[in-house]
Amino acid sequence: MKNYRDLKVWQIAMELIESIYRTTESFPFRETYALANQLQRAAVSIPSNIAEGHARSSTKDYLRFLSISQGSLAEAETQLELAHRLGYIPQAVLLCLLEQTNEVGRMLHGLRSALTAKLSPTP
């Protein structure tokens, strides 16, 4: 991979951001600088850290940034669940968004596993 934009996980994470921004448009005005903003920031952090890690010169650094992406993903999932509990996101929309987060999570896990294997000495 020459560019982080070629990574399928980055592309899917970007789609997740778009979905989250569209979803938070319907949040109550009082949430503009609260939950909506927090959710958007967590979502933006996911592909941003994938990109930053890819640009680093070491695999260990890359793994650290992918770990941060996974943390941001968990944060976004928690905030989506809260938004649903508060009545801001209908069940069907929540399930669709969680399906996207699950896909990103699986791909992040796979990428981290591949990079970790690269670091491990072969017997």
Secondary structure, DSSP 8 states (H G I E B T S, - for coil): ---GGG-HHHHHHHHHHHHHHHHHTTS-GGGTTTHHHHHHHHHHHHHHHHHHHHHSSSHHHHHHHHHHHHHHHHHHHHHHHHHHHTTSS-HHHHHHHHHHHHHHHHHHHHHHHHHHHHHS---
